[in-house]
Amino acid sequence: MLYRGYLSLVDRLPLPSLRVQRWIAIGVILTQAGIAVTGAIVRVTASGLGCPTWPQCFPGSFTPVGVSEVAVVHQAVEFGNRMLTSVVVLFAAAIVLAVTRAHRRREVVAFAWLMPGGTVVQAVIGGITVRTGLLWWTVAIHLIASMAMVWLAVLLYNKITEPDDGVIVTAVPAPLRWLTALSGAALAGTLVAGTLVTAAGPHAGDKSLDRTVPRLEVEIVTLVHLHSQFVVGYLALLIGLAFGLYAVRAPRTVHVRLRVLLALVLAQGLVGLVQYFTDVPAALVAIHVGGAAACTAATAALWAAGRTREAVGRVPDTTPATAVRQPV
């Protein structure tokens, strides 16, 4: 009954075109990635406890207040990051309304609902991070969850661009699909190892004299080597995948996405090297987090390109793809 009422209200909205749905989905990707970058800025500016409580900024106030214990700049940076969450929520809500109003297939609507749902979970994780005094493993979970949201947002975009009817087309053979999945697992390991490096590194997120931020007590050089080994494995898998895709003459879209991903991974590796030999400057941390989001998005796009939904009559006959009819 309640759901029918919701659908009745949504049907009164203007009908969004496919182009509008795509642009909103792009906004979802950018905001999910952007909030991770601004979170990194909060960390490297030592503003993690600029608002020392949650959901309020200070006890009794949802906005910053003039207190000598917390510098105004730290309050502004942390509060600004929290306010950007409203932009994330706006796009998450907009994509749900758009695909529901357009009467898209259930799969698309389900993925759309993951955006506001995941944003709520992220807000709760952020609250736990603040209330535990920036405990290192809560910060790590916060970043990993952001990368997961970027991955899901890219899959949502790809599903929106596909027709609701037609056939499922597998653009690459099953072994190469598994290799793509394995590269995604290597990416996940790289991200986790990266959060451990940050947890033991110089940017604790807060430098107040009366607070000691809990850190990961492991030699950072050891963690850097662990992180770099995951990067090497990730890159090696992608190079192997490139040879495999060339051998089976995969569609051009798959090749283009893989080339973009390889360029991003190499750029990320370069940024990481510069960070290591320059004692991790603050600006490069934010750039590195942005690069991590870009690599995550590109890997998700590559995975999505391996199995797509095509309109009837547009399924290519010259590729090694196999098509399976999908019930409407």
Buried (B, 14 or more C-beta within 10 A) or exposed (E): EEEEEEEEEBEEEEEBEEEBBBBBBBBBBBBBBBBBBBBBBBBBBBBBBBBBBBEEBBEEEEEBEEEEEBBEEBBBBBBBBBEBBEBBBBBBBBBBBBBBBBEBBEBBBEBBBBBBBBBEBBBEBBBBBBEEBBBBBBBBBBBBBBBBBBBBBBBBBBBBBBBBEBBBBBBBBEEBBEBBEBBBEBBBBBBBBBBBBBBBBEBBBBBBEEBEBBBBEEEBEEBBEBBBEBBEBBBEBBBBBBEBBEEBEBBEBBBEBBEBBBEBBEBBBEBBEBBBEEEBEBEBBBBBBBBBBBBBBBBBBBBBBBBBBBEEEEBEEEBBBBBEEEEE
